[in-house]
Amino acid sequence: MTSLPLPPQALAAPLPALRTLAGAIGTVTMAVHRLHVVWTHRREAAALAGFNDRMLADIGLTRCDLADAYSEPAWRDPTAVLAQRVAERRASRRRPFRPTLTRLSCGPSIVPDDGGQRADRPVPTAE
């Protein structure tokens, strides 16, 4: 039994359909993965709600920050809002480096000069 060779057009016909199907599967897979990541981050952010105010302040957050993060739509990552708030607070606390001056030399001293004599030594008198 001999097999007849298929023409090249017959082999090329299913390729675009397979590429389209593979692209659609890839898109759906990435969307499901992204949804899983957002869901995981929402669970982690929900754990922050169990912290007391002092613990939240230690990491740079407030209860209002948590409420703002949860007010985002369900498909958005609430931890992005929380990270942005912490970064804003840290940036506002940082100040540029200003060297401290040890001695200002902008005017004369207000301490009277006693000519090198101290109060505990007697002043020599001319005889």
C-alpha positions as a Markdown table, in Angstrom:
| # | Residue | x | y | z |
|---|---|---|---|---|
| 1 | Met | 0.0 | 0.0 | 0.0 |
| 2 | Thr | 1.4 | 3.3 | -1.0 |
| 3 | Ser | 0.6 | 6.6 | 0.6 |
| 4 | Leu | -0.1 | 9.7 | -1.4 |
| 5 | Pro | 1.9 | 12.7 | -0.5 |
| 6 | Leu | -0.2 | 15.6 | 0.8 |
| 7 | Pro | 0.1 | 18.9 | -1.0 |
| 8 | Pro | 1.8 | 21.7 | 1.0 |
| 9 | Gln | -1.4 | 23.7 | 1.1 |
| 10 | Ala | -3.1 | 21.0 | 3.0 |
| 11 | Leu | -0.4 | 21.1 | 5.7 |
| 12 | Ala | -0.3 | 24.9 | 6.0 |
| 13 | Ala | -4.1 | 25.3 | 6.4 |
| 14 | Pro | -4.3 | 24.3 | 10.2 |
| 15 | Leu | -1.2 | 26.3 | 11.2 |
| 16 | Pro | -2.9 | 29.7 | 11.6 |
| 17 | Ala | -5.8 | 28.1 | 13.5 |
| 18 | Leu | -3.3 | 26.4 | 15.8 |
| 19 | Arg | -1.4 | 29.6 | 16.4 |
| 20 | Thr | -4.6 | 31.4 | 17.2 |
| 21 | Leu | -5.6 | 28.7 | 19.6 |
| 22 | Ala | -2.2 | 28.7 | 21.3 |
| 23 | Gly | -2.3 | 32.5 | 21.7 |
| 24 | Ala | -5.8 | 32.3 | 23.2 |
| 25 | Ile | -4.7 | 29.6 | 25.7 |
| 26 | Gly | -1.6 | 31.6 | 26.6 |
| 27 | Thr | -3.7 | 34.7 | 27.2 |
| 28 | Val | -6.2 | 32.8 | 29.4 |
| 29 | Thr | -3.4 | 31.2 | 31.3 |
| 30 | Met | -1.7 | 34.5 | 32.1 |
| 31 | Ala | -5.1 | 36.0 | 33.2 |
| 32 | Val | -5.7 | 33.1 | 35.5 |
| 33 | His | -2.2 | 33.4 | 36.9 |
| 34 | Arg | -2.6 | 37.2 | 37.5 |
| 35 | Leu | -5.9 | 36.6 | 39.2 |
| 36 | His | -4.3 | 34.0 | 41.5 |
| 37 | Val | -1.5 | 36.5 | 42.4 |
| 38 | Val | -4.1 | 39.3 | 43.1 |
| 39 | Trp | -6.1 | 36.9 | 45.3 |
| 40 | Thr | -3.0 | 35.8 | 47.2 |
| 41 | His | -2.1 | 39.5 | 47.8 |
| 42 | Arg | -5.6 | 40.2 | 49.0 |
| 43 | Arg | -5.3 | 37.4 | 51.5 |
| 44 | Glu | -2.0 | 38.8 | 52.7 |
| 45 | Ala | -3.4 | 42.3 | 53.0 |
| 46 | Ala | -6.4 | 40.9 | 55.0 |
| 47 | Ala | -3.9 | 39.5 | 57.5 |
| 48 | Leu | -2.8 | 43.2 | 58.1 |
| 49 | Ala | -6.3 | 44.0 | 59.3 |
| 50 | Gly | -5.6 | 41.7 | 62.3 |
| 51 | Phe | -2.7 | 43.9 | 63.4 |
| 52 | Asn | -3.2 | 46.5 | 66.0 |
| 53 | Asp | -2.6 | 50.2 | 65.3 |
| 54 | Arg | 0.9 | 50.2 | 66.8 |
| 55 | Met | 2.0 | 47.2 | 64.7 |
| 56 | Leu | 0.6 | 49.0 | 61.6 |
| 57 | Ala | 2.5 | 52.2 | 62.5 |
| 58 | Asp | 5.7 | 50.2 | 62.8 |
| 59 | Ile | 5.5 | 49.2 | 59.1 |
| 60 | Gly | 4.3 | 52.7 | 58.1 |
| 61 | Leu | 0.6 | 52.1 | 57.6 |
| 62 | Thr | -2.7 | 53.2 | 59.2 |
| 63 | Arg | -6.2 | 51.8 | 59.2 |
| 64 | Cys | -7.2 | 54.3 | 56.6 |
| 65 | Asp | -4.5 | 53.0 | 54.3 |
| 66 | Leu | -6.0 | 49.5 | 54.6 |
| 67 | Ala | -9.5 | 50.8 | 53.9 |
| 68 | Asp | -8.2 | 52.6 | 50.8 |
| 69 | Ala | -6.5 | 49.5 | 49.6 |
| 70 | Tyr | -9.6 | 47.4 | 50.0 |
| 71 | Ser | -11.7 | 50.0 | 48.2 |
| 72 | Glu | -9.8 | 49.1 | 45.0 |
| 73 | Pro | -11.7 | 46.9 | 42.5 |
| 74 | Ala | -11.4 | 43.2 | 43.1 |
| 75 | Trp | -9.1 | 42.6 | 40.1 |
| 76 | Arg | -6.5 | 45.2 | 41.4 |
| 77 | Asp | -3.7 | 44.4 | 43.8 |
| 78 | Pro | -4.3 | 46.1 | 47.1 |
| 79 | Thr | -0.7 | 45.7 | 48.2 |
| 80 | Ala | 0.4 | 48.1 | 45.5 |
| 81 | Val | -1.6 | 50.8 | 47.2 |
| 82 | Leu | -0.1 | 49.9 | 50.6 |
| 83 | Ala | 3.5 | 49.9 | 49.2 |
| 84 | Gln | 2.9 | 53.3 | 47.6 |
| 85 | Arg | 1.7 | 54.8 | 50.9 |
| 86 | Val | 4.7 | 53.4 | 52.8 |
| 87 | Ala | 7.1 | 54.8 | 50.2 |
| 88 | Glu | 5.4 | 58.2 | 50.3 |
| 89 | Arg | 5.8 | 58.4 | 54.1 |
| 90 | Arg | 9.4 | 57.2 | 54.0 |
| 91 | Ala | 10.3 | 59.8 | 51.4 |
| 92 | Ser | 8.7 | 62.6 | 53.4 |
| 93 | Arg | 10.6 | 61.6 | 56.5 |
| 94 | Arg | 14.0 | 61.7 | 54.7 |
| 95 | Arg | 15.7 | 65.1 | 54.8 |
| 96 | Pro | 18.7 | 66.1 | 52.9 |
| 97 | Phe | 22.0 | 65.9 | 54.7 |
| 98 | Arg | 22.9 | 69.2 | 56.4 |
| 99 | Pro | 26.3 | 69.2 | 58.1 |
| 100 | Thr | 26.2 | 70.7 | 61.5 |
| 101 | Leu | 28.5 | 73.7 | 62.2 |
| 102 | Thr | 30.7 | 73.2 | 65.2 |
| 103 | Arg | 31.5 | 76.9 | 65.6 |
| 104 | Leu | 30.0 | 79.9 | 64.0 |
| 105 | Ser | 32.5 | 82.6 | 63.2 |
| 106 | Cys | 30.2 | 85.4 | 62.1 |
| 107 | Gly | 30.9 | 87.9 | 64.9 |
| 108 | Pro | 33.0 | 88.7 | 67.9 |
| 109 | Ser | 32.7 | 86.7 | 71.1 |
| 110 | Ile | 30.3 | 88.0 | 73.7 |
| 111 | Val | 32.5 | 86.6 | 76.5 |
| 112 | Pro | 34.8 | 89.3 | 77.8 |
| 113 | Asp | 38.5 | 88.6 | 77.3 |
| 114 | Asp | 40.4 | 88.7 | 80.6 |
| 115 | Gly | 43.8 | 88.8 | 79.0 |
| 116 | Gly | 44.6 | 85.2 | 79.8 |
| 117 | Gln | 44.0 | 85.6 | 83.5 |
| 118 | Arg | 41.7 | 83.2 | 85.4 |
| 119 | Ala | 39.7 | 84.1 | 88.5 |
| 120 | Asp | 41.5 | 81.5 | 90.6 |
| 121 | Arg | 45.0 | 83.0 | 90.0 |
| 122 | Pro | 45.9 | 86.3 | 91.6 |
| 123 | Val | 46.7 | 89.2 | 89.3 |
| 124 | Pro | 50.3 | 90.2 | 89.6 |
| 125 | Thr | 50.8 | 93.8 | 90.7 |
| 126 | Ala | 53.6 | 96.1 | 89.7 |
| 127 | Glu | 55.7 | 97.1 | 92.7 |
